[in-house]
Amino acid sequence: MISPQYGYDYTGRPYYPPMQQMYAPQMQPAGVMPPAQQAVQQQQTRNGGIVSVPNEDFARSYPVAPGVTVTMRDESGPYLYEKTMGFSQLDQPVFRKARIVFEDAQDSHTEAQQPAAVYAEIEQLESLRDAVIADIKDLHSQLDKETAEIRSLISAMIKPEPERKASRKKEADEE
């Protein structure tokens, strides 16, 4: 591997000759982060662009550049946060919170299956039919008995009424 004498190496980092490497952090411009801070920032965003944060308050206060959306994962709970900054400094940041729900692949597979069909022999169906018919006949006979009782009660209530009419006629004649 041949390194350039001055400029940048193949990874995009500045290349300094061996003697200048000891003084490299002091020679960087003020706007560039030192390599230690770059490593921490890269470590946080390494897993697919999702930043790990300790809690929701830290996610709300996480710095985001204008026009950028950052997705954050809560280390203390099953939450994802998304913070979006507008292109103007006057725009308020948009903060969204989502709860993560884990599902087992086996559970979702069993729910999708339809229940197995249940078959019965003709003899079983005929015996069930006969039992239902016997129950219906029993209910019909009980209904007939109750109807007969109700009719006898009604007829008993009606019979005294002609006697009342006769007694009323006697009272009217006496006056």
Helices and strands as residue ranges (DSSP letters): E 7-8, E 14-15, G 20-23, H 24-27, H 35-44, E 50-53, H 56-60, E 69-74, E 79-84, E 94-99, H 105-112, H 122-158, H 160-174
